[in-house]
Amino acid sequence: MRVLGIDPGTVVTGIGIVEKNGSGMECLYAGRVRTSEKKSLSLRLNNIFDELIKVIEIYSPDESAVENLFFARDAKSALKLGHARGVALLAIEKSGIPVAEYMPTEIKKSVLGYGRGTKEQVQHMVKLMLNLPDKKMLPDITDALAVAICHIHSRETEERLKMAR
């Protein structure tokens, strides 16, 4: 199973592709879309959409997962974040890929074992789980990979429950 994970944002959107291989996972793509705050919101959203479509076309994910809106500094930030999430969901829908949404606490619990960890802890665990080099990775990228990992874990749990019935 190949999963697209997205950590949406209007300035930086993290994108990750993780593939489940037998008992392990492999990172196929780890990147981001960086947009200039000096550009119009519509242009920034279009850039996010275009980049997501490119990644989807190149990597052909089977499923996708997006971090759900949880917290924003203020109403304006929440609205902009909502726009970025909407564009991500639109790109996924137009590509015909099933999508799941996860709260940040669910993602952290899946990666760390508890839902209140720090970004640094998430980064560390994502690198360990995907056997990534210990070089500096931006939090938006590791968050997107964590979203994909969370979805893989969720699907594995669903499958185990089906088998137990």
N, C-alpha and C positions, 0 to 999 in steps of 0.2 A: 504494500500500500504506500502510495506517494502522497504526502500531505503538504499543502501550501499553508503556511502560518503567516498572519499579518498582525503587526502592531501599528494601528493607524495613528496618523498625526498630520497636521497641515504643513508643518515645517519639515519633519522627518517621519517617514513611514518605513518601518522595518519589514523586510520580506525574507522568509526562509522556506526552503523546500527540504523536507526530511523524508527519507524512505525507510520503511520498516523492512528489514531483511532477516528472516528467520527470527532469531532471538535478539538481534541487534538493530541499531538504527544508524543511518548514515546521512550526513548533511550533503545535499547535492548543490544547494545554492544558499548563500547568505549575503544579503545586500540591503540597500535602502534607497529610497527616493528622497532626495533633499531638494526642497523648494525654497526660493527666496521670499522672505517676508515682504520684500519691496514690490513683488509682483501681485497682480490681482488674485483674489481668492479663486475665481473661476479658472484662471490659467493654472494655478497651483493644483487645483483638483483635477484638471485635465491631464497634467503631467503625471499625477499619481495613477490615474486611470490607464493612461497609455503604457506606463511602465509595468503595471500589474498585468495587463493584457499580453505584453511581450514575454514576461516571465511564464505566464500560463501557457502561451503558445510553445515556448522552448521546452518546458519541463513536463507538460501534460499531467498535472496532478490529478489523482483520483478523487480526492476530497480536500476540503479547506476548512480553516478555522480562523476566526477573527476575535481579537480581544474586545470584550464588551465595555461600554462606557461605564466607569465606576466613579471617578472623581475628577473634578476640574477645579482650578483655582477660582474661577468665577463663571457667570452665565455665558459670557462672550467666548471664553475658552471652551466651555462645554459645547456650545453651538458649533464652533469651528471643528472640534473633534468629531462631533456628530456628522458633519459634512464629509470628513475624511472617511469615516466608517461607512457612510452611505455610498461613496464612490467605490470603496473596496467591495462592498456587497453587490453593487451593480456590475462591476467587472466580473465577479465570480458568477453571478446569475447569468450574464450574457454568455459566459463560457460553458454554462450547463453543468457546473461542478456543485455537488452537494456542499452545504456550508453549515458549520456549527459555530456557536458563540460561547465564549467562556469568560467568566469574571476573573479579574486579576488574582483574587484569593484562590480560585480553583486551579489556576495555572501554577501558582507558587506551590500549592499543596501537591500537585502532580509531579513537580520537578524536585521540590525540597522535602516533601513529607509533611509540611505544615504551611499554612497560608499567610504567614506574616513575615516572611523573609525579606531581606534587602535585595536591591538590584545586583549588588556584588555577589551575593550568595547564588542568585539565579544564574548569573554569568558563569560562575565557577562550575556549578552543576551541569549546565548546558554543555560546556566545554568537555567535561568528563564523560557525560552520557553519549556525546557524539564524537568523542576522541579527536577533538579539535586542537590545533596547536595553541600553546599558552600565550599567544600574542594578544595584544589589546584588541578587543572587539567592542564596538559601540553598543550601549544598552538597548537601543531600538532593534538592533539586529538579533542580539541574543534573546530579547523578549519575543520576537517573531518566531525564532526557533523553539522557544519554550511553549508558545501557543501550539505549534505543530506537534511537539512531544506530548503535550497535554491531550490533544485530540487522539493521538495514537494510543495512549494509555486508556483513554475513555472507550475507544472502540475495542481494545483488547478485553476490557472488563465486560462490555456488552456481549462479546463473543463467549467469554467464559460462563456468563450467566445463562446464555442460550443453551450451551452444552450441558449445563447442570440440570436443565429442565427435563 
